[in-house]
Amino acid sequence: MKKIGFALSVLMVAVMIQSCAQQNESDQVCIKDNCVNVEIVRNEEDRRWGLMERDSLEADAGMLFIFDQSGIYPFWMKDTLIPLDIIWMDYARNVVYIAEDVPPCEEDPCLSYNPDKEALYVLEVNAGYAAEKGLQLGDTAQFQLRTMENKK
C-alpha cells in the first residue's frame, strides 16, 4: 500500500512539473540579448486586428506579424490605445526599419508608417523599447518559436 501511495505521489509531482514547464513556454523574439514574449500573427484577419483596443502591453511582451512573403508592409494605429515601437525585419531577421514612439491614432485618416525596405516580419512593442535597448538597423533577431522552426 505504501508503494502505491509513493508511486502516486511521484506521478503527481511529475505532472505538476510538466504543467509548470508548459506554462512557461512562450514564443520569443530576442534582439541584442533582449527578449520579448510575443503573440504570433499569421493571417490577414488577425493582422487587421493587431493590438487594437488593448489598453496596456506587458513590458516584456509584443506582437510578431509573420507574412507569407517579403514586401513593403505599412502599419497604422487605428483603434490602438497605446503608443508603440514598430520594428520591421527582413527574411534573414535583420532589422531594416524602426518606427519609434508611434502614437495612437486620434482622428481619421490615420497616419501610415511605411518602411523603406522589404520585410517578412514586423514586431510591435511598447513605445521606447527600441531606444531603451539600443536597437539599430542591421541588428539581427533570434526567434524562439514553438510554432515555427528557428532557422537562425
N, C-alpha and C positions, 0 to 999 in steps of 0.2 A: 504494500500500500504506500509506503514511504517512497519507493522508487517511482510510482506513478505520479505522486504529488510533486516530486522533484522534476520529473520529466515535463510535467505540465508547466511548472514554474519556468524552466529553461525555455520552453516553447513560447510562453507569453512574453518573456524578456526579448527573445529573438524577434517576435512580431512587432513589438514596440520599437525596437531599434530600427528595423526595416522601415516602419511607418515614418519615423522621425527623419531618416535619411531621405526618403522620397519627398517629404515636405520641404526639405532644404534644397532640393534640386531646383534650379531655375535657369532659364536661358539668360546668358550674359554677353555683353559686348564690353571688351576691355581695350582701352587706348592709353598708352603710356602707363601701364600698370594700374590704371584707374578703371574699375569695373562698375557697370550698372546692370541691374536685373531688368530684363526687357520683356515686354509683351510683343509677340510676333504678329505682324500684319502681312498677309499674303494675297488677299483678294480685293477686288475693286470696291465692294460694298464696305468692307472694314477700313479700307484706305480713306474713303469719303468720311467715315465717322471719326477715325483717329482718336485724338484726345478731347474731342468736343464735349462740352458740358461738364467737364471734371473741374472741381474747384481746388484740387491740390494734386501733387505728384510727390511721392517719397523722394528724399534727397538722392538715394542711390537707385532710382528707377527711371525707366524711359520706355519708348516705344520704337521698335525696329520695323521699318517698312522694307519688305523684300519684293523686288519687281522681277518679272519674268525675263526681261532683257534690259540692257543698258539704254539709257535715254536721258533727256533733259526733263526732270520732274519738278515742276513748280509746286510750292506748298502755300497755303493761305491759312488764316487763323479764324475763319468764320465759326462763331459759336464756341470758340476756345476761350476759356475763362482765365487762364494763367499764361504769363509770358514764358517763352521757350527759347532755347538754342536749337537750331536745326542743322544737322551735320550730314552732308552728302558724301558717300564713299563709292569708289569705282569697283569693278569686278575683282580687283586684287585687294579690296578693302582698304585702299589708301584714301585718306580724307582729301576730297577735291574742292570742297566749298563749305563754308560755315556762315550761317546767318545767326548773329548773336543778339540776344535780348529782343527777340521778336515779340512785340506787344499783342495783346488780344485785339481783334477787330471790333471797333466800336460802332462803325456805320458802313453801310453798303455804298459803293462796292469796296470789298476788302482788298487790301494790297496783296499781291502775289510775290513770293520770294523765289527767285529763279537762279539756279546755279548756272555758271558759265561753262561747266564741263558735264559730260555724261556721268551718270551714276547708276548703280544697281541696287544700292542700299541707302536708306535715309534713317537717321537716328534723331528722335526728338527727346530732349532732356530739359530739365529746369533751366531757366534763364540764368546766365552767369557761370554755368558749369564749364563751358569751353575755356573761358578766361581763367577761372579758378584753377583748373587742371593744366593750364598752359598748352591746350591743344592747338595744333598748327596744320596748315595744308601740308600734305605729304606724310603725316603720321599714319601708321598702319594699325588697323583694328584687328583684334583677335576675337573670334566668335566662339562661344561655348554654348552650343545649342543642342538641346535634346532632340529637336525635330529635324535637324539637318546636319550632315557630316561636316565636321570642322576641317576644312581643307588647308587652312593657314595656321 
